[in-house]
Amino acid sequence: MILDSIGIQKILPHRYPFLLVDAVEEMERKKRIVGIKNVTINEQFFQGHFPGAPVMPGVLIIESMAQVGGLLLLQDVENRENKLLYIVAVDNARFRKPVVPGDQLKVEVKVITWRGPFCKVEGKARVNGEVVCEASLMCAMVDANTSQTSAPTHTGDSSSNGGAEKKG
């Protein structure tokens, strides 16, 4: 294990009940990471999703991917304790199989591009080797003390680079 929950909390600002990664098993800095989320019946969201047939909400699987990716991205950022990563886009999300209590979610995230404050990553979540969810995420890094009023925006088209590196 590369990072346990104590090490994770030194990097991510998330805390229980919204910390959705328990350990990091593998990491290639600036390239890829594999994190673990142990899914238990004690998770607060199972109280209402769904009573008698508990299923982990898909948006929380995506959030788990984002947090695992955040662990990778924040490794090499100066002054990271004053930075936040916001999800600004989710593309091509596919949910293949429900995630239920007792499952161990293995989340692999790969960096696709990183320009200025923007990063695009691809994530796959697996249970017992089977892909249960996959998605592409676009994240923006912001200063924590100004994040409420000045989060960068990115439209995805070339006419507005949203602070990203200029082309050509």
SENUDO-222431 format. One line per 10 residues: their letters; for each residue x, y, z of C-alpha. Coordinates in pm, whole numbers, plus 50000, padded with zeros to 5 digits. Example, Ala and Ser with C-alpha at 12.3 -4.5 7.8 and 13.67 -1.06 7.14 Angstrom:
// SENUDO-222431
as	51230 49550 50780  51367 49894 50714 $
END
This chain:
// SENUDO-222431
mildsigiqk	50000 50000 50000  50134 50340 49898  49886 50555 50096  49651 50462 50380  49360 50673 50506  49589 50891 50718  49816 50967 50419  49513 51032 50199  49373 51287 50446  49706 51473 50438 $
ilphrypfll	49647 51535 50066  49269 51555 50012  49043 51799 50199  48756 51545 50205  48650 51386 50534  48401 51122 50643  48131 51069 50529  48244 51212 50196  48594 51066 50175  48542 50794 49913 $
vdaveemerk	48889 50640 49889  49043 50420 50159  49386 50334 50018  49619 50378 49722  49781 50060 49586  49971 50188 49283  50092 50521 49154  50300 50647 48862  50336 51018 48931  50167 51241 48673 $
krivgiknvt	50044 50931 48483  49818 50686 48669  49695 50574 49008  49494 50284 49154  49286 50348 49464  49055 50133 49676  48711 50210 49819  48575 49945 50053  48197 49962 50024  48019 49876 50350 $
ineqffqghf	47656 49872 50462  47751 50144 50714  47778 50406 50437  47525 50684 50505  47390 50684 50150  47262 50325 50188  46999 50451 50435  46803 50590 50141  46954 50432 49828  46770 50194 49836 $
pgapvmpgvl	46624 50052 50160  46614 49674 50126  46819 49677 49805  47129 49892 49873  47317 50021 49567  47603 50272 49568  47488 50583 49376  47663 50622 49043  47750 50984 49113  47944 50869 49420 $
iiesmaqvgg	48137 50618 49211  48228 50912 48983  48321 51115 49293  48543 50829 49409  48718 50843 49070  48763 51218 49108  48911 51180 49457  49152 50908 49344  49252 51130 49051  49289 51424 49289 $
llllqdvenr	49538 51225 49496  49751 51178 49186  49721 51535 49060  49791 51702 49394  50113 51504 49452  50322 51746 49248  50140 52073 49317  50314 52340 49521  50114 52473 49814  49857 52194 49767 $
enkllyivav	49698 52257 50105  49564 52581 49953  49428 52419 49636  49101 52249 49545  49008 52045 49240  48661 52095 49097  48493 51861 48851  48395 52080 48556  48280 51807 48314  48192 51439 48311 $
dnarfrkpvv	48188 51270 47971  48115 50920 47846  48003 50792 48185  47887 50431 48171  47755 50224 48459  47789 49854 48382  47690 49681 48707  47557 49787 49051  47803 49832 49338  47668 49689 49663 $
pgdqlkvevk	47779 49653 50026  48072 49414 50058  48220 49512 49721  48571 49648 49698  48587 49918 49434  48926 49932 49262  48953 50267 49087  49217 50332 48820  49264 50685 48690  49494 50788 48405 $
vitwrgpfck	49597 51142 48315  49509 51225 47954  49602 51596 47940  49708 51862 48189  49729 52224 48075  49733 52517 48313  49465 52468 48579  49279 52205 48372  49329 51832 48368  49145 51558 48183 $
vegkarvnge	49152 51207 48329  48994 50875 48241  48871 50650 48517  48760 50289 48544  48611 50135 48855  48621 49757 48890  48478 49501 49131  48642 49158 49119  48815 49258 48794  48489 49352 48616 $
vvceaslmca	48441 49713 48501  48139 49855 48685  48184 50219 48581  48396 50425 48346  48408 50798 48268  48623 51087 48150  48651 51376 48393  48768 51732 48338  48895 51901 48654  48996 52258 48732 $
mvdantsqts	49243 52351 49005  49152 52661 49204  49287 52848 49503  49090 52733 49807  49058 53082 49953  48898 53222 49635  48721 52910 49509  48368 53036 49578  48393 53334 49346  48655 53262 49083 $
apthtgdsss	48642 52902 48969  48774 52881 48611  48537 52768 48342  48611 52559 48039  48375 52526 47747  48572 52261 47562  48585 52455 47236  48895 52620 47095  48746 52971 47097  48765 52992 47475 $
nggaekkg	49067 52840 47640  48947 52910 47995  49300 52980 48112  49440 52670 47946  49755 52675 47740  49707 52851 47403  49740 52644 47088  49948 52740 46788 $
END
